[in-house]
Amino acid sequence: MSAAAHVEAPQRPVLEMRHISKTFGPIRALQDVSLTVNAGELHALMGENGAGKSTLMKVLSGAYRPDAGGEILIDGTPVATGDPIRARAQGIAVIY
């Protein structure tokens, strides 16, 4: 009798934020930030005041348009950024 091997399903990203940067004039609020959230995971953003937590969530929710070069994917599909109405239509909402 042999023991059955336990095989975990591969992690499937439901949210990917890749190389997100955001500047406000001379202030760099975010620089090359990447975040992956897999199905079934729970994440918390923590950091000091001014670390960029709210800015990152505002980019995700469409309140801020990220600087050129970054992308956001939901279930592997690129989503439009910089428009809160489109973000909401694509199932993205941020609650503080």
Secondary structure, DSSP 8 states (H G I E B T S, - for coil): ------------EEEEEEEEEEEETTEEEEEEEEEEEETT--------TTSSHHHHHHHHTTSS---TT-EEEETTEE---S-HHHHHHTT-----
